[in-house]
């Protein structure tokens, strides 16, 4: 067990560190709108360090949430979770991010979702450099119905055309006049 002198020394070091953080240019931002719906703020912003609360990153929770970690109907942040999510790691119904996981639509470097579009795409309908899905189109494809360099299934061509995505996969019919 530490002696009282050791504890005093440690408290002094921690107080100096907190004082340094308070004077830092990297101080965090915290904001919650006064307007709330069901106890949830309409707008919440939480970024950076908050020494008063002992937080190293901000977690914003609101209908519109912006923060290092954001949770809301519309979420924007490093880690974004919501109906509409935009962030480095985005999880939602509709998501856009470096790693994007979306129930309906996912757009991103690696996209996983119902309709996935990205460098790597995994989903029921997937389009990207590498695509895996029931319907897939891209440079490297795997799936039941695909449009790729080695295979061009008529079902996949029709599927992408039905949703207006035929030009995305190079399946547009060129008309001659």
TALIN-V347326 format. One record per pair of residues at least 24 apart in sequence whose C-alpha atoms are under 10 Angstrom apart, sorted by sequence separation. I is the first residue (numbers start at 1). J is the second residue. D is the distance in whole Angstrom. If there is no record, write none. Layout:
BEGIN
((I,J,D) (I,J,D))
END
This chain:
BEGIN
((26,50,10) (27,51,9) (40,64,10) (41,65,9) (45,69,10) (46,70,8) (135,159,8) (136,160,9) (147,171,8) (24,49,10) (37,62,9) (45,70,8) (135,160,8) (36,62,9) (37,63,8) (44,70,9) (22,49,9) (28,55,9) (36,63,9) (44,71,9) (21,49,8) (22,50,8) (28,56,9) (29,57,10) (30,58,8) (32,60,9) (44,72,9) (21,50,9) (22,51,7) (28,57,8) (29,58,8) (30,59,9) (31,60,9) (32,61,9) (33,62,9) (43,72,9) (137,166,10) (21,51,7) (22,52,9) (28,58,8) (30,60,8) (32,62,8) (42,72,9) (47,77,9) (138,168,9) (139,169,10) (41,72,10) (42,73,10) (43,74,10) (44,75,10) (45,76,10) (46,77,10) (47,78,10) (125,156,9) (137,168,9) (138,169,7) (18,50,10) (19,51,9) (40,72,9) (45,77,10) (137,169,6) (138,170,9) (18,51,6) (32,65,9) (127,160,10) (136,169,9) (137,170,9) (17,51,10) (18,52,9) (125,159,9) (126,160,10) (137,171,10) (31,66,10) (125,160,9) (18,54,9) (30,66,10) (30,67,9) (29,67,9) (127,165,9) (28,67,10) (128,168,9) (127,168,8) (128,169,9) (127,169,7) (117,168,10))
END
